[in-house]
Amino acid sequence: IDLSGVYEGGEGAILRVQQYKESGWDDFPVTAPVSGTTFTTFIQTGQTGEQRFRVVDTDTGAASNEVRVQVG
């Protein structure tokens, strides 16, 4: 799954991908650096069905909106 987006004012930030599970948001073992105002990364998951992801700034804790992806 390709994840990309715009993070205004985020130059140099490191974003941690998180996946929603029954217990809440869990860190996914992927980060994405922000260059200018954009980021892009790739993730793989073996879980099927609707999956929910977001990114979180590792310094400020600011979280993006979630995206929902149908897998499988």
Z-matrix of the N, CA and C atoms (Angstrom, degrees):
N
C 1 1.442
C 2 1.525 1 107.26
N 3 1.322 2 117.25 1 124.15
C 4 1.458 3 121.77 2 175.23
C 5 1.519 4 108.61 3 -85.91
N 6 1.325 5 116.56 4 127.64
C 7 1.455 6 122.07 5 174.84
C 8 1.521 7 107.96 6 -115.91
N 9 1.311 8 116.76 7 129.16
C 10 1.467 9 120.40 8 176.61
C 11 1.509 10 108.23 9 -148.19
N 12 1.327 11 114.94 10 159.95
C 13 1.451 12 118.56 11 179.92
C 14 1.503 13 112.15 12 -175.74
N 15 1.312 14 114.54 13 -175.71
C 16 1.454 15 123.21 14 179.84
C 17 1.522 16 108.50 15 -116.47
N 18 1.331 17 115.76 16 133.21
C 19 1.464 18 122.25 17 177.40
C 20 1.519 19 106.40 18 -127.49
N 21 1.332 20 116.31 19 91.33
C 22 1.462 21 121.68 20 -179.19
C 23 1.529 22 110.12 21 -58.95
N 24 1.319 23 116.53 22 129.82
C 25 1.455 24 120.86 23 179.53
C 26 1.515 25 113.75 24 74.45
N 27 1.319 26 117.31 25 13.01
C 28 1.455 27 120.79 26 -174.68
C 29 1.516 28 115.34 27 -99.58
N 30 1.332 29 118.59 28 9.82
C 31 1.469 30 121.55 29 -178.60
C 32 1.528 31 111.25 30 -44.62
N 33 1.335 32 116.32 31 124.73
C 34 1.458 33 122.24 32 177.42
C 35 1.515 34 115.00 33 85.43
N 36 1.313 35 118.52 34 -8.31
C 37 1.471 36 120.61 35 -179.87
C 38 1.528 37 110.42 36 -68.85
N 39 1.312 38 115.26 37 153.57
C 40 1.465 39 122.39 38 172.88
C 41 1.524 40 106.73 39 -111.03
N 42 1.318 41 115.31 40 126.10
C 43 1.460 42 120.99 41 -178.66
C 44 1.526 43 110.15 42 -107.25
N 45 1.309 44 115.96 43 132.93
C 46 1.464 45 122.70 44 177.24
C 47 1.520 46 107.92 45 -98.26
N 48 1.329 47 117.19 46 129.91
C 49 1.462 48 121.53 47 175.66
C 50 1.530 49 108.13 48 -78.99
N 51 1.323 50 115.86 49 136.55
C 52 1.456 51 121.22 50 175.56
C 53 1.528 52 108.81 51 -125.11
N 54 1.338 53 114.65 52 148.51
C 55 1.460 54 121.87 53 177.93
C 56 1.520 55 107.91 54 -120.24
N 57 1.327 56 115.90 55 137.06
C 58 1.461 57 119.75 56 179.54
C 59 1.518 58 110.40 57 -82.57
N 60 1.313 59 115.00 58 130.27
C 61 1.461 60 122.22 59 174.82
C 62 1.516 61 107.97 60 -126.72
N 63 1.312 62 118.40 61 176.52
C 64 1.465 63 121.64 62 -177.45
C 65 1.522 64 112.89 63 -54.47
N 66 1.325 65 117.16 64 -31.98
C 67 1.462 66 121.11 65 -177.58
C 68 1.523 67 112.92 66 -86.83
N 69 1.337 68 117.82 67 -2.99
C 70 1.462 69 120.99 68 -178.88
C 71 1.525 70 110.73 69 122.08
N 72 1.318 71 116.52 70 -161.00
C 73 1.460 72 122.02 71 -177.70
C 74 1.515 73 110.76 72 -80.26
N 75 1.340 74 116.44 73 125.69
C 76 1.460 75 123.34 74 177.92
C 77 1.518 76 109.03 75 -114.77
N 78 1.336 77 115.39 76 142.97
C 79 1.461 78 119.57 77 176.30
C 80 1.514 79 110.46 78 -65.86
N 81 1.314 80 116.19 79 132.53
C 82 1.457 81 124.22 80 173.68
C 83 1.519 82 104.81 81 -96.10
N 84 1.325 83 120.40 82 143.22
C 85 1.466 84 121.23 83 -173.35
C 86 1.537 85 113.46 84 -75.86
N 87 1.341 86 116.51 85 51.16
C 88 1.458 87 121.32 86 -178.74
C 89 1.527 88 108.70 87 -142.30
N 90 1.332 89 116.42 88 136.64
C 91 1.454 90 121.64 89 171.99
C 92 1.523 91 109.14 90 -122.73
N 93 1.324 92 115.11 91 162.80
C 94 1.462 93 120.82 92 178.66
C 95 1.525 94 108.73 93 -140.18
N 96 1.329 95 117.98 94 125.69
C 97 1.462 96 119.62 95 176.04
C 98 1.529 97 110.74 96 -80.26
N 99 1.323 98 115.87 97 148.16
C 100 1.467 99 121.05 98 176.41
C 101 1.521 100 108.00 99 -95.54
N 102 1.318 101 116.12 100 126.65
C 103 1.464 102 122.59 101 177.84
C 104 1.521 103 107.78 102 -118.38
N 105 1.326 104 116.87 103 116.61
C 106 1.461 105 119.84 104 -171.82
C 107 1.511 106 107.58 105 70.64
N 108 1.305 107 116.42 106 -109.20
C 109 1.472 108 120.43 107 176.07
C 110 1.524 109 112.08 108 -124.62
N 111 1.348 110 117.70 109 8.16
C 112 1.459 111 119.41 110 -174.38
C 113 1.529 112 112.23 111 -120.00
N 114 1.331 113 113.90 112 156.20
C 115 1.464 114 120.81 113 174.47
C 116 1.512 115 108.43 114 -138.79
N 117 1.304 116 115.80 115 156.22
C 118 1.460 117 121.67 116 174.49
C 119 1.518 118 108.72 117 -152.91
N 120 1.310 119 116.15 118 143.74
C 121 1.457 120 121.60 119 176.76
C 122 1.525 121 108.56 120 -156.72
N 123 1.312 122 116.23 121 173.47
C 124 1.454 123 123.31 122 -178.33
C 125 1.517 124 107.92 123 -130.64
N 126 1.334 125 116.98 124 136.02
C 127 1.463 126 120.85 125 176.82
C 128 1.519 127 110.01 126 -129.87
N 129 1.316 128 114.98 127 155.26
C 130 1.463 129 121.91 128 174.80
C 131 1.522 130 108.02 129 -126.31
N 132 1.328 131 115.23 130 139.06
C 133 1.456 132 119.76 131 175.98
C 134 1.528 133 108.71 132 -139.21
N 135 1.295 134 115.44 133 143.37
C 136 1.458 135 120.72 134 177.56
C 137 1.519 136 111.70 135 -93.49
N 138 1.331 137 117.12 136 -2.23
C 139 1.456 138 121.09 137 -178.89
C 140 1.524 139 109.41 138 -83.28
N 141 1.321 140 116.62 139 135.60
C 142 1.461 141 120.81 140 -179.81
C 143 1.525 142 109.92 141 -101.36
N 144 1.316 143 114.68 142 171.54
C 145 1.456 144 120.35 143 -178.61
C 146 1.523 145 110.46 144 88.79
N 147 1.325 146 116.38 145 -168.17
C 148 1.455 147 120.43 146 -179.69
C 149 1.527 148 110.05 147 -73.79
N 150 1.314 149 116.08 148 126.03
C 151 1.461 150 122.83 149 179.06
C 152 1.522 151 108.31 150 -118.44
N 153 1.337 152 116.38 151 145.10
C 154 1.465 153 121.89 152 -178.08
C 155 1.528 154 108.91 153 -117.79
N 156 1.326 155 115.30 154 132.21
C 157 1.462 156 121.81 155 -179.48
C 158 1.523 157 110.44 156 -133.10
N 159 1.314 158 116.26 157 156.58
C 160 1.454 159 123.51 158 171.44
C 161 1.522 160 107.56 159 -153.98
N 162 1.321 161 116.85 160 171.05
C 163 1.461 162 121.16 161 173.85
C 164 1.525 163 108.46 162 -121.26
N 165 1.348 164 114.65 163 149.41
C 166 1.460 165 121.67 164 -178.86
C 167 1.521 166 108.64 165 -130.32
N 168 1.327 167 116.70 166 132.90
C 169 1.463 168 122.41 167 176.04
C 170 1.524 169 107.62 168 -67.14
N 171 1.335 170 117.30 169 121.81
C 172 1.465 171 120.29 170 -175.51
C 173 1.525 172 112.84 171 -69.28
N 174 1.335 173 118.57 172 -19.91
C 175 1.471 174 120.92 173 178.35
C 176 1.521 175 112.71 174 -89.86
N 177 1.330 176 117.20 175 -44.96
C 178 1.466 177 120.26 176 -173.02
C 179 1.522 178 113.70 177 -98.66
N 180 1.338 179 117.40 178 -20.29
C 181 1.457 180 121.11 179 -176.59
C 182 1.516 181 113.43 180 81.28
N 183 1.340 182 117.15 181 2.17
C 184 1.468 183 120.40 182 178.48
C 185 1.523 184 109.25 183 -64.43
N 186 1.328 185 116.45 184 132.67
C 187 1.466 186 121.91 185 -177.41
C 188 1.524 187 110.49 186 -111.28
N 189 1.330 188 114.79 187 145.30
C 190 1.464 189 120.91 188 176.12
C 191 1.518 190 109.85 189 -79.67
N 192 1.311 191 115.00 190 173.41
C 193 1.454 192 120.34 191 166.70
C 194 1.522 193 107.85 192 -65.62
N 195 1.306 194 117.23 193 155.88
C 196 1.462 195 119.56 194 177.66
C 197 1.526 196 109.97 195 -83.61
N 198 1.323 197 114.22 196 155.01
C 199 1.465 198 121.03 197 170.56
C 200 1.517 199 106.75 198 -118.84
N 201 1.325 200 115.68 199 144.03
C 202 1.470 201 121.83 200 178.86
C 203 1.521 202 107.84 201 -112.49
N 204 1.329 203 115.13 202 130.32
C 205 1.455 204 121.88 203 -176.03
C 206 1.519 205 108.64 204 -127.10
N 207 1.316 206 116.62 205 131.48
C 208 1.460 207 121.43 206 175.54
C 209 1.523 208 107.91 207 -88.70
N 210 1.341 209 117.46 208 119.37
C 211 1.461 210 123.29 209 -178.08
C 212 1.522 211 108.21 210 -110.52
N 213 1.338 212 115.96 211 129.13
C 214 1.446 213 120.70 212 175.61
C 215 1.459 214 115.90 213 91.23
